[in-house]
Amino acid sequence: ELENQLTAKSKILDELKQSLASNGTAEQTPEAQSLRIAELCEMKDSIVNQVAQLKASMESVLEQWRAYDDIYAEVSLMTTRYLYCIDQCKPSGEEASLEALKKQVKTLQ
């Protein structure tokens, strides 16, 4: 969005330059107007550079968040699996008899 706004402002500055070249006004000398437009162009260029840096920084942050989301999903899945295994390995309240252990092995298989 910022890039689109900057493009629009650049067009306006170009129109001002063309208007100054063809018309000029009585309020300011053409030299003063040219100087002001040059200052505006420099400011615009500076903002364009800042926006480019911001965009690169935001892309880096976005990539880091994607990596975080991927790792989080993997850890969450592993945690769920471990909790399930722990739940399945709990003794069912029966004595640790051979029959209870066979039943637990069958459940785990």
N, C-alpha and C positions, 0 to 999 in steps of 0.2 A: 504494500500500500504506500509506504514511504517512497519507494522507487517511482511509483506512478505519479505521486504528487510532485516529486522532484523533476520528472520529465515534463509535467505540465508547467511548472515554474520556469524551466529552461526555455520552453517555447515562448512564454510571456517575456522573458528577458531578451530573447532574439527579436521579438516584435518591437520591444522598446528601442533596441539598437537600430532597427530599420526605421522606426519612426523618428528617432533623433537624427539619423543621417538625412532624412528627407525633409523634416519640418523644423525642428528646434522650437524653443519657446522663448517668450520675452522674460519669463520669471527667472530663469537661470541661463547662464552662458552655455553654449554647446560643450565647452571644455569641462565645465563643472558637471554637466549631465553625463558626459562620457566617463569622467572619473567616478561618479556615483554608480553608474552601470558596471564599470570594471570592478568596483568594490563588491557589488552584489554578485557578480560572476565568481569572484574569488570565494565569497562566503558560500555560494552554491556548491562550488567544487569541494570545499572543505566538508560540507554536509554530505555530499555524495561519498567521499572517502570514509567518513564516519559511519554512514549507513552500510557501506560494504564491509567494514570491520565488524559492525554489529551483526550483520547477516552471517559472516563466517563464524563468529563466536556463538551465535544461536544455533547454527547447524552442528557445531561441536557439542553443545549442550544437549541438543536433541538426540544425537548419536549416543551420547553417554546414557541418556534416559532409556533409549531403546535397549542398550546392553543391560542396564539395570533391570528392566522389565523382563528380559529373557532369563537372566540369572534368578530373579525372584520367582518366576514361574517354575523353574527347575527345582529350586530349593523347596518351594511349596509342595510340589509333587513328591519330592523325596521325603519330606516331613510327613505327608499323608501316608505314604507307604510304610514308613517306620512306625507310625502310630498304629496302623492296621496290624503290622507284624507283632508289635508289643501286645495289642489287644488279643490277638489270636494265641499268643504264647502264655497268657495268664492261665494259671490252673483254674479249673471250673468249680472249685470249691470241694471237689472230691479229694480223697486221699491220693497220694502219688502212687497209685497202684499201676500194675502193668497194663491193665485194661484201660485205665484213664490215659496213660501215655500213648497207647496204640490209637485211641480215639483222637488224641491231639495230633499225632503224626498224620493220621488220615485227613483230618481237617486242614492241616497245613499243606498237604499234597494237593 
